[in-house]
Amino acid sequence: METRPLEVLLVARDASSIRPLREELRRRGVRVRSASGAEDGLPRARETRPELVVLDEPAGEGDVADAMRSLCPEAEMIVLTGGAAGTPSGVGLGLLLCSAKPVATGTLLEIIDQAFPGRLRAPSDPARAAGKVLCVDDDRDYLRSLERLLTRRGYRVRSCETARGALEALPEFEPDVALLDVLMPGMDGLDLAREIVRTSHDRVPVVFLTALASEELAGEGRRCGGRFVLAKPCGPEKLLDVVDYFAGDLDDSERESIKARL
């Protein structure tokens, strides 16, 4: 007899901070819903009746915990705080953990597995679900650092130092998003974007990652089919937000949260 999926609601002020846990839970057969605070978290809890609620620094943290406990008295709860850990008012039995961050994803998985024995499946092959990112830049060192960052996030990455190499890789690799430098020898990033859009029939979103970022370039990039322009140097979280938006395994709430930040 197959065990029914564990129902988990993740309520996080910053969706990216809880994403590693969400991805690992989904790999283990858990049905995960996400919300940013009480405004959307409580309706989701009312609709899905989660067995576990994880609160990761949501707006109005204590109030959200109290409301969740009233709405879902049978649910277990994990509370992650940005400061000193203290038990939220009104929360008693069913509080699996109340801890200041950071807490390792592996630790959280162990706690959940102990609370719900037999409900977490063995993890599926991450390579099957991982998004694919095509990175094109003639700066080899920058390309390697970009590949390391995205690989750590769980993406499969194909790196190319030339536009020609990128076009040759495109039909076989079938990326979910392409990150392009603009200034490259031979075919530049703008012309490459046109070719990617044309040959993929506009199925591959193009993002420009360039030191030349400006309003003028943004306009030209859009005319070439680009969806977004990031200025070098770009902070890792903003870059990951953009890649996650186009290539990540997100639910509607997470996607809207990232869209609002961008």
HELIX and SHEET records of a PDB file:
HELIX    1   1 ALA A   15  ARG A   27  1                                  13    
HELIX    2   2 ALA A   38  THR A   48  1                                  11    
HELIX    3   3 GLU A   61  LEU A   71  1                                  11    
HELIX    4   4 THR A  105  ALA A  115  1                                  11    
HELIX    5   5 PRO A  126  ALA A  129  1                                   4    
HELIX    6   6 ARG A  140  ARG A  153  1                                  14    
HELIX    7   7 ALA A  163  PHE A  173  1                                  11    
HELIX    8   8 GLY A  189  THR A  199  1                                  11    
HELIX    9   9 GLU A  215  ARG A  223  1                                   9    
HELIX   10  10 PRO A  236  ALA A  247  1                                  12    
HELIX   11  11 ASP A  252  ARG A  261  1                                  10    
SHEET    1   A 5 ARG A  31  ALA A  35  0                                        
SHEET    2   A 5 GLU A   7  ALA A  12  1                                        
SHEET    3   A 5 LEU A  52  ASP A  56  1                                        
SHEET    4   A 5 GLU A  76  THR A  81  1                                        
SHEET    5   A 5 LEU A  95  ALA A 100  1                                        
SHEET    1   B 5 ARG A 156  CYS A 160  0                                        
SHEET    2   B 5 LYS A 132  VAL A 136  1                                        
SHEET    3   B 5 VAL A 177  LEU A 180  1                                        
SHEET    4   B 5 VAL A 206  THR A 210  1                                        
SHEET    5   B 5 GLY A 226  ALA A 231  1                                        
END                                                                             
